[in-house]
Structure formats: C-alpha cells, structure tokens
Amino acid sequence: MMIRKLKKEDCQIISDAFKEQGWDKPVEQYQTYFQEQNEMLRDVLVAEYKDEFAGYLTIVWNSQYPPFKKRQIPEVVDFSVLKKFHRQGIGSKLMDDAEKMISIKSDLAGIGVGLFSDYGNAQRLYVKRGYIPDGLGISQKGRFPKFGETITVDDDLALYFTKQLK
C-alpha cells in the first residue's frame, strides 16, 4: 500500500473509480482539490493498493465549520475508500498519515461525520481512533438546528469530533 499526494492525472481516475461503484463524484471536484492543494489550502492524500487507486482523504487547513475555524483546527474532509477495499487497513493508514501531517501544525485534528447508516463504518473508525464529539451537537452547513426544528437528513447533517494529537 502506498499513500501519496494527489497528482493532476489522478482526478479522472478517482472520478471513474467512484462512478464504477455507483457514486457521483465528478472529475471537477478533484480538479478543484488539486488546485487547492497547489494553493496550500488543502492537502489530498491518495491511497494505492497493489498499484490501483483505493481511496483518499483531504485535509482542509482552514475549516469552514465555524467552531474549528475559530480555533484554527485543521479538518479531515471528504474521506472515501472504495467499497472493494474496505476492511484492508486503507482508511486507517490514510488517517495515520493525515494525523501526522496535521500534528506538524496543530495539536488538534477535527472531523465531521454524517449521521445516517451510510456513515456507520466511519463513525466507528473515528471513535476507535480516539476522536470525541466536540460537544456542540449536530450541525448542518455551519448552523446548529434547534430542539423541535424539522431538518433534512442528508450528507450535510453531521456531528463533529476532535482528537488531541500531542
């Protein structure tokens, strides 16, 4: 297994790999990530397993989640491993490398996770790795729903966690 930074030629490969498993992740998303990486706004770690793309994650150095932004906590955002590579340690290795990178700049790492069953494996992984909820409850696009409020459950509804790295 190899973990490395995103290269321009990866953008189409990644998009195609997710399309093959039925997920819509347009090539433009990865082209934007590549540009942001060049601008030092984001780092993108790519995992290869036996010379095949297996997954990736990104580190956003200036989080858009208001509590992380205020405290300058880097955030792991958009973490995906292809289904055929689940349970092979790829996600853990990506997180190991991300936490090492973050620890150079910050004592804390942040991450948000979706709340419905599609995110179950991620929820468990983060807890096992020592991430704890930030104590602010659920958030959706940077706002905190109030008790009794009706909201849409989608990929933007998340619970945020932090981990002490040092």
MARBA-3410 file (N, C-alpha, C, O; in Angstrom, 1 decimal):
166
0.9,-1.2,0.0,0.0,0.0,0.0,0.9,1.2,0.0,1.9,1.3,0.6 ~ 0.5,2.3,-0.7,1.2,3.5,-0.8,0.2,4.7,-0.6,-0.8,4.7,-1.2 ~ 0.7,5.6,0.2,-0.1,6.9,0.4,0.8,8.0,-0.1,2.0,8.1,0.2 ~ 0.2,8.8,-1.0,0.9,9.9,-1.6,0.0,11.1,-1.8,-1.3,11.0,-1.7 ~ 0.5,12.2,-2.2,-0.3,13.4,-2.5,-1.0,13.3,-3.9,-0.5,12.6,-4.8
-2.1,13.9,-4.1,-2.8,13.9,-5.3,-2.0,14.5,-6.4,-1.3,15.5,-6.3 ~ -2.1,13.8,-7.6,-1.4,14.3,-8.8,-2.6,14.7,-9.8,-3.7,14.1,-9.7 ~ -2.3,15.6,-10.7,-3.3,16.0,-11.7,-3.9,14.8,-12.4,-5.1,14.8,-12.7 ~ -3.1,13.9,-12.8,-3.6,12.8,-13.6,-4.5,11.8,-12.8,-5.2,11.0,-13.3 ~ -4.5,12.0,-11.5,-5.4,11.2,-10.6,-6.9,11.6,-10.7,-7.8,10.8,-10.5
-7.1,12.8,-11.1,-8.5,13.4,-11.0,-9.5,12.5,-11.8,-10.6,12.2,-11.2 ~ -9.2,12.2,-13.0,-10.1,11.4,-13.8,-10.2,9.9,-13.3,-11.3,9.3,-13.2 ~ -9.1,9.4,-12.9,-9.0,8.0,-12.4,-9.9,7.9,-11.1,-10.7,6.9,-11.0 ~ -9.8,8.8,-10.2,-10.7,8.8,-9.0,-12.1,8.9,-9.3,-12.9,8.1,-8.8 ~ -12.5,9.9,-10.2,-13.9,10.1,-10.5,-14.4,8.8,-11.2,-15.5,8.4,-10.9
-13.7,8.2,-12.1,-14.1,7.0,-12.8,-14.3,5.8,-11.8,-15.2,5.0,-11.9 ~ -13.4,5.7,-10.9,-13.4,4.6,-9.9,-14.7,4.7,-9.0,-15.4,3.7,-8.8 ~ -15.1,5.9,-8.6,-16.3,6.0,-7.8,-17.5,5.9,-8.7,-18.6,5.3,-8.2 ~ -17.5,6.3,-9.9,-18.6,6.1,-10.9,-18.9,4.6,-11.1,-20.0,4.2,-11.1 ~ -17.8,3.8,-11.1,-17.9,2.4,-11.3,-18.7,1.7,-10.2,-19.3,0.7,-10.3
-18.6,2.3,-9.0,-19.3,1.7,-7.8,-20.6,2.4,-7.6,-21.3,2.2,-6.6 ~ -21.0,3.3,-8.5,-22.3,3.9,-8.4,-22.4,5.3,-7.7,-23.5,5.7,-7.3 ~ -21.3,5.9,-7.4,-21.2,7.2,-6.7,-20.9,8.3,-7.7,-20.1,8.1,-8.6 ~ -21.6,9.4,-7.5,-21.4,10.5,-8.4,-20.4,11.5,-7.8,-20.7,12.3,-6.9 ~ -19.1,11.4,-8.2,-18.0,12.2,-7.7,-17.4,12.8,-9.0,-16.5,12.2,-9.5
-17.8,13.9,-9.5,-17.4,14.5,-10.8,-15.9,14.8,-10.7,-15.3,15.2,-9.7 ~ -15.3,14.7,-11.9,-13.8,15.0,-12.1,-13.5,16.4,-11.6,-12.4,16.7,-11.1 ~ -14.4,17.3,-11.8,-14.2,18.7,-11.5,-13.9,18.9,-10.0,-13.2,19.8,-9.6 ~ -14.5,18.0,-9.2,-14.3,18.1,-7.7,-12.8,17.8,-7.4,-12.2,18.6,-6.6 ~ -12.2,16.9,-8.1,-10.8,16.5,-7.8,-9.9,17.6,-8.5,-8.8,17.8,-8.0
-10.3,18.1,-9.6,-9.5,19.2,-10.2,-9.5,20.4,-9.3,-8.4,21.1,-9.1 ~ -10.6,20.7,-8.6,-10.6,21.8,-7.6,-9.7,21.4,-6.4,-8.9,22.3,-6.0 ~ -9.8,20.2,-6.0,-8.9,19.8,-4.9,-7.4,19.9,-5.3,-6.6,20.4,-4.5 ~ -7.1,19.5,-6.5,-5.7,19.7,-7.0,-5.3,21.1,-6.9,-4.2,21.4,-6.5 ~ -6.1,22.0,-7.4,-5.8,23.4,-7.4,-5.6,24.0,-6.0,-4.7,24.7,-5.7
-6.6,23.6,-5.1,-6.5,24.0,-3.7,-5.2,23.4,-3.0,-4.6,24.1,-2.2 ~ -4.8,22.2,-3.4,-3.6,21.7,-2.9,-2.4,22.5,-3.3,-1.5,22.8,-2.5 ~ -2.4,22.9,-4.6,-1.3,23.8,-5.1,-1.3,25.1,-4.4,-0.2,25.7,-4.3 ~ -2.4,25.6,-4.0,-2.5,26.9,-3.3,-2.3,26.7,-1.8,-2.4,27.7,-1.0 ~ -2.0,25.5,-1.3,-1.8,25.2,0.1,-3.0,25.4,1.0,-2.8,25.7,2.2
-4.2,25.3,0.4,-5.4,25.4,1.2,-5.9,24.1,1.7,-6.6,24.0,2.7 ~ -5.5,23.0,1.0,-5.9,21.7,1.3,-4.8,20.7,0.8,-4.0,21.0,-0.1 ~ -4.7,19.6,1.6,-3.8,18.5,1.1,-4.7,17.3,0.8,-5.7,17.1,1.5 ~ -4.4,16.6,-0.2,-5.2,15.5,-0.6,-4.2,14.3,-0.6,-3.2,14.2,-1.3 ~ -4.6,13.3,0.2,-3.8,12.0,0.3,-4.5,10.9,-0.4,-5.7,10.7,-0.2
-3.8,10.3,-1.3,-4.3,9.2,-2.2,-3.7,7.9,-1.8,-2.5,7.8,-1.6 ~ -4.6,6.9,-1.6,-4.1,5.5,-1.3,-4.1,4.7,-2.5,-5.1,4.6,-3.3 ~ -3.0,4.0,-2.8,-3.0,3.0,-3.8,-2.7,1.6,-3.2,-1.9,1.5,-2.2 ~ -3.4,0.6,-3.6,-3.3,-0.7,-3.1,-2.9,-1.6,-4.3,-3.8,-1.8,-5.2 ~ -1.8,-2.2,-4.4,-1.3,-3.1,-5.5,-1.5,-2.3,-6.8,-2.0,-2.8,-7.8
-1.0,-1.1,-6.8,-0.9,-0.1,-7.9,-2.3,0.3,-8.4,-2.4,0.7,-9.6 ~ -3.3,0.1,-7.6,-4.7,0.6,-8.0,-5.2,1.6,-7.0,-5.0,1.5,-5.8 ~ -5.9,2.6,-7.6,-6.5,3.6,-6.7,-7.4,2.9,-5.7,-8.2,2.1,-6.1 ~ -7.3,3.3,-4.4,-8.1,2.6,-3.4,-9.0,3.6,-2.6,-10.0,3.2,-2.1 ~ -8.5,4.8,-2.4,-9.2,5.8,-1.6,-8.4,7.1,-1.4,-7.3,7.2,-1.9
-9.0,8.0,-0.7,-8.4,9.3,-0.5,-9.0,10.0,0.7,-10.1,9.6,1.2 ~ -8.4,11.0,1.2,-9.0,12.0,2.1,-8.3,13.3,1.9,-7.2,13.4,1.3 ~ -9.0,14.3,2.3,-8.4,15.7,2.2,-8.3,16.3,3.6,-9.1,16.0,4.5 ~ -7.3,17.2,3.7,-7.1,18.0,5.0,-7.4,19.4,4.6,-6.6,19.9,3.7 ~ -8.3,20.0,5.2,-8.6,21.5,4.9,-7.9,22.2,6.1,-8.3,22.0,7.2
-7.0,23.1,5.7,-6.2,23.7,6.8,-7.0,24.9,7.4,-6.6,25.3,8.6 ~ -8.0,25.4,6.8,-8.8,26.5,7.3,-10.3,26.0,7.2,-10.9,26.4,6.2 ~ -10.7,25.3,8.2,-12.0,24.7,8.2,-13.1,25.7,8.0,-13.0,26.8,8.4 ~ -14.2,25.3,7.3,-15.4,26.1,7.1,-16.4,25.9,8.3,-17.4,26.6,8.4 ~ -16.2,24.8,9.1,-17.0,24.6,10.2,-16.7,25.7,11.3,-15.6,25.7,11.8
-17.6,26.6,11.6,-17.3,27.7,12.4,-16.5,27.5,13.7,-15.5,28.2,14.0 ~ -16.8,26.5,14.5,-16.0,26.3,15.8,-14.6,25.8,15.5,-13.7,26.2,16.2 ~ -14.4,25.1,14.4,-13.0,24.7,14.0,-12.3,25.9,13.4,-11.1,26.2,13.7 ~ -13.0,26.7,12.6,-12.4,27.9,12.0,-11.9,28.8,13.1,-10.8,29.4,13.1 ~ -12.7,29.1,14.1,-12.4,30.0,15.2,-11.2,29.5,16.0,-10.4,30.4,16.4
-11.0,28.2,16.2,-9.9,27.7,16.9,-8.8,27.2,16.1,-7.8,26.7,16.6 ~ -8.9,27.5,14.7,-7.8,27.1,13.8,-7.5,25.6,13.8,-6.3,25.2,13.8 ~ -8.5,24.8,13.9,-8.4,23.3,13.9,-8.5,22.8,12.5,-9.5,23.0,11.8 ~ -7.4,22.2,11.9,-7.5,21.6,10.6,-8.5,20.5,10.6,-8.7,19.8,11.6 ~ -9.2,20.3,9.5,-10.3,19.3,9.4,-10.0,18.3,8.3,-9.7,18.7,7.2
-10.2,17.0,8.6,-10.3,16.0,7.6,-11.6,16.1,7.0,-12.7,16.0,7.7 ~ -11.7,16.3,5.7,-12.9,16.4,4.9,-12.9,15.5,3.7,-11.9,15.3,3.1 ~ -14.0,14.9,3.4,-14.2,14.1,2.2,-13.2,12.9,2.3,-12.2,12.9,1.6 ~ -13.5,11.9,3.1,-12.7,10.7,3.3,-13.5,9.6,2.7,-14.5,9.2,3.2 ~ -12.9,8.9,1.6,-13.6,7.8,1.0,-12.6,6.7,0.6,-11.6,7.0,0.0
-13.0,5.5,0.8,-12.3,4.3,0.4,-13.3,3.5,-0.5,-14.4,3.3,-0.1 ~ -12.8,3.1,-1.6,-13.7,2.3,-2.5,-14.2,1.0,-1.7,-13.4,0.4,-1.0 ~ -15.4,0.7,-2.0,-16.0,-0.4,-1.2,-15.2,-1.7,-1.3,-15.1,-2.5,-0.4 ~ -14.7,-2.0,-2.5,-13.9,-3.2,-2.7,-12.6,-3.3,-1.9,-12.0,-4.3,-1.8 ~ -12.2,-2.1,-1.3,-11.0,-2.1,-0.5,-11.3,-1.9,1.0,-10.4,-1.7,1.8
-12.6,-1.9,1.4,-12.9,-1.8,2.8,-12.3,-3.0,3.6,-12.1,-4.1,3.1 ~ -12.1,-2.7,4.9,-11.6,-3.7,5.8,-10.2,-4.2,5.5,-9.8,-5.4,5.8 ~ -9.4,-3.4,4.8,-8.0,-3.8,4.5,-7.0,-2.8,5.1,-5.8,-2.9,4.7 ~ -7.4,-2.0,6.0,-6.5,-1.1,6.7,-6.2,0.2,5.9,-5.3,1.0,6.3 ~ -6.8,0.4,4.8,-6.5,1.6,3.9,-7.0,2.9,4.6,-6.2,3.8,4.6
-8.2,2.9,5.1,-8.7,4.0,5.8,-7.9,4.4,7.0,-7.6,5.6,7.3 ~ -7.5,3.4,7.8,-6.6,3.6,8.9,-5.3,4.2,8.5,-4.8,5.1,9.2 ~ -4.7,3.7,7.5,-3.4,4.2,7.0,-3.5,5.7,6.5,-2.7,6.5,6.8 ~ -4.6,6.0,5.8,-4.9,7.3,5.4,-5.0,8.3,6.6,-4.4,9.3,6.6 ~ -5.7,7.8,7.6,-5.9,8.6,8.8,-4.5,8.8,9.6,-4.2,9.9,10.1
-3.7,7.7,9.6,-2.4,7.8,10.3,-1.6,8.9,9.6,-1.0,9.8,10.3 ~ -1.5,8.9,8.3,-0.7,9.9,7.6,-1.3,11.3,7.7,-0.5,12.3,7.9 ~ -2.6,11.4,7.7,-3.3,12.7,7.8,-3.0,13.3,9.2,-2.6,14.5,9.4 ~ -3.1,12.5,10.3,-2.8,12.9,11.6,-1.4,13.4,11.8,-1.1,14.3,12.5 ~ -0.4,12.7,11.2,1.0,13.1,11.2,1.2,14.4,10.6,1.9,15.3,11.1
0.5,14.6,9.4,0.6,15.9,8.7,0.0,17.1,9.6,0.6,18.1,9.8 ~ -1.1,16.8,10.1,-1.8,17.8,11.0,-1.0,18.1,12.2,-0.9,19.3,12.6 ~ -0.4,17.1,12.8,0.3,17.3,14.1,1.5,18.3,13.9,2.0,18.8,14.9 ~ 2.0,18.5,12.7,3.1,19.4,12.5,2.6,20.9,12.7,3.4,21.7,13.1 ~ 1.3,21.1,12.4,0.7,22.5,12.5,-0.2,22.7,13.7,-0.5,23.8,14.1
-0.8,21.6,14.2,-1.8,21.7,15.2,-1.8,20.6,16.2,-1.4,19.5,15.9 ~ -2.2,20.9,17.5,-2.3,19.9,18.5,-3.6,19.1,18.3,-3.8,18.0,18.9 ~ -4.6,19.6,17.6,-5.9,19.0,17.4,-6.2,18.8,16.0,-5.8,19.5,15.1 ~ -6.9,17.7,15.7,-7.4,17.3,14.4,-8.9,17.3,14.5,-9.5,16.9,15.6 ~ -9.6,17.8,13.5,-11.1,17.8,13.5,-11.6,17.0,12.4,-11.0,16.8,11.4
-12.8,16.5,12.6,-13.5,15.7,11.5,-15.0,15.8,11.8,-15.5,15.8,12.9 ~ -15.8,15.8,10.7,-17.2,15.7,10.8,-17.7,14.4,10.1,-17.1,13.9,9.2 ~ -18.7,13.9,10.7,-19.2,12.6,10.1,-20.8,12.7,10.0,-21.5,13.2,10.9 ~ -21.2,12.1,8.9,-22.7,12.1,8.7,-23.4,11.2,9.7,-22.7,10.4,10.4 ~ -24.7,11.4,9.8,-25.4,10.7,10.9,-26.2,9.5,10.5,-26.7,8.8,11.3
-26.4,9.3,9.2,-27.2,8.1,8.8,-26.3,6.9,8.5,-25.1,7.0,8.6 ~ -26.9,5.7,8.3,-26.2,4.4,8.3,-25.1,4.3,7.3,-24.2,3.6,7.5 ~ -25.1,5.1,6.2,-24.0,5.0,5.2,-22.7,5.4,5.9,-21.6,5.1,5.4 ~ -22.8,6.2,7.0,-21.6,6.6,7.7,-21.2,5.8,8.9,-20.3,6.2,9.7 ~ -21.9,4.7,9.1,-21.7,3.8,10.3,-20.2,3.4,10.4,-19.7,3.5,11.5
-19.6,2.9,9.4,-18.2,2.5,9.5,-17.3,3.6,9.9,-16.4,3.5,10.7 ~ -17.5,4.8,9.3,-16.7,6.0,9.6,-16.9,6.4,11.1,-15.9,6.7,11.8 ~ -18.2,6.4,11.5,-18.4,6.7,12.9,-17.6,5.9,13.9,-17.0,6.3,14.8 ~ -17.6,4.6,13.6,-16.9,3.6,14.5,-15.4,3.8,14.4,-14.7,3.8,15.4 ~ -14.9,4.1,13.2,-13.5,4.3,13.0,-13.0,5.4,13.8,-12.0,5.4,14.4
-13.7,6.6,13.7,-13.2,7.8,14.4,-13.2,7.6,15.9,-12.3,8.0,16.6 ~ -14.2,6.9,16.5,-14.3,6.7,17.9,-13.1,5.8,18.3,-12.4,6.0,19.3 ~ -12.9,4.7,17.5,-11.8,3.8,17.8,-10.4,4.5,17.8,-9.5,4.1,18.5 ~ -10.3,5.5,16.9,-9.1,6.3,16.8,-8.9,7.3,17.9,-7.9,8.0,17.9 ~ -9.9,7.5,18.7,-9.8,8.5,19.8,-10.4,9.8,19.6,-10.2,10.7,20.4
-11.2,9.9,18.5,-11.9,11.2,18.3,-13.1,11.2,19.2,-13.8,10.2,19.5 ~ -13.4,12.4,19.8,-14.5,12.6,20.7,-15.4,13.7,20.2,-14.9,14.7,19.6 ~ -16.7,13.7,20.4,-17.6,14.7,19.9,-17.1,16.1,20.5,-16.7,16.2,21.6 ~ -17.3,17.1,19.7,-16.9,18.5,20.2,-17.9,19.0,21.2,-17.7,20.1,21.7 ~ -19.0,18.3,21.4,-20.0,18.7,22.4,-21.0,19.8,22.0,-21.7,20.3,22.8
-21.0,20.2,20.7,-21.8,21.2,20.2,-23.1,20.7,19.5,-23.9,21.5,19.1 ~ -23.2,19.4,19.5,-24.4,18.8,18.8,-24.3,18.7,17.3,-23.2,19.0,16.8 ~ -25.4,18.4,16.7,-25.3,18.3,15.2,-25.3,19.6,14.5,-25.8,20.7,15.1 ~ -24.7,19.6,13.3,-24.6,20.9,12.6,-25.0,20.5,11.1,-24.8,19.4,10.6 ~ -25.5,21.5,10.5,-25.9,21.4,9.0,-25.5,22.7,8.3,-26.1,23.7,8.6
-24.5,22.6,7.5,-24.0,23.7,6.7,-23.6,24.9,7.7,-23.9,26.1,7.4 ~ -23.0,24.6,8.8,-22.5,25.6,9.7,-23.5,26.1,10.7,-23.1,27.0,11.5 ~ -24.7,25.6,10.7,-25.7,26.1,11.7,-26.1,24.9,12.5,-26.1,23.7,12.1 ~ -26.6,25.2,13.7,-26.9,24.2,14.7,-28.5,24.2,14.8,-29.0,25.1,15.4 ~ -29.1,23.1,14.3,-30.6,23.1,14.5,-31.0,23.1,15.9,-30.3,22.6,16.8
-32.1,23.7,16.2,-32.7,23.9,17.5,-33.6,22.7,17.8,-34.2,22.1,16.9 ~ -33.9,22.5,19.1,-34.8,21.4,19.5,-36.2,21.7,18.9,-36.7,22.8,18.9 ~ -36.7,20.6,18.3,-38.1,20.6,17.7,-38.1,21.1,16.3,-39.1,21.0,15.6 ~ -36.9,21.6,15.8,-36.8,22.0,14.4,-36.9,20.8,13.4,-36.3,19.8,13.7 ~ -37.5,21.0,12.3,-37.6,20.0,11.3,-36.4,20.2,10.3,-36.2,21.4,9.8
-35.6,19.2,10.1,-34.4,19.4,9.2,-34.4,18.2,8.2,-35.1,17.2,8.4 ~ -33.6,18.4,7.1,-33.4,17.3,6.1,-32.2,16.5,6.5,-31.1,17.1,6.8 ~ -32.3,15.2,6.6,-31.2,14.3,6.8,-30.5,14.1,5.5,-31.1,13.5,4.6 ~ -29.3,14.6,5.4,-28.5,14.5,4.1,-27.0,14.5,4.5,-26.7,14.4,5.7 ~ -26.2,14.5,3.5,-24.7,14.4,3.7,-24.2,15.6,4.5,-23.1,15.6,5.0
-25.0,16.7,4.5,-24.5,17.9,5.2,-24.8,17.9,6.7,-24.3,18.8,7.5 ~ -25.7,17.0,7.2,-26.0,16.9,8.6,-24.9,16.0,9.3,-24.7,14.9,8.9 ~ -24.2,16.6,10.2,-23.0,16.0,10.7,-22.8,16.2,12.2,-23.3,17.2,12.8 ~ -22.1,15.4,12.8,-21.6,15.5,14.2,-20.1,15.7,14.1,-19.4,15.0,13.3 ~ -19.5,16.7,14.7,-18.1,17.0,14.6,-17.3,16.5,15.8,-17.8,16.5,17.0
-16.1,16.0,15.5,-15.3,15.4,16.5,-13.9,16.0,16.5,-13.5,16.6,15.5 ~ -13.1,15.9,17.6,-11.7,16.3,17.6,-10.9,15.2,18.3,-11.4,14.4,19.0 ~ -9.6,15.3,18.0,-8.7,14.4,18.6,-7.4,15.2,19.0,-6.9,15.9,18.2 ~ -7.0,15.0,20.2,-5.8,15.5,20.7,-4.6,14.7,20.1,-4.5,13.5,20.2 ~ -3.7,15.4,19.4,-2.6,14.7,18.7,-1.3,14.7,19.4,-0.5,13.8,19.2
-1.1,15.7,20.3,0.1,15.8,21.1,-0.1,15.7,22.5,0.8,15.7,23.3
END
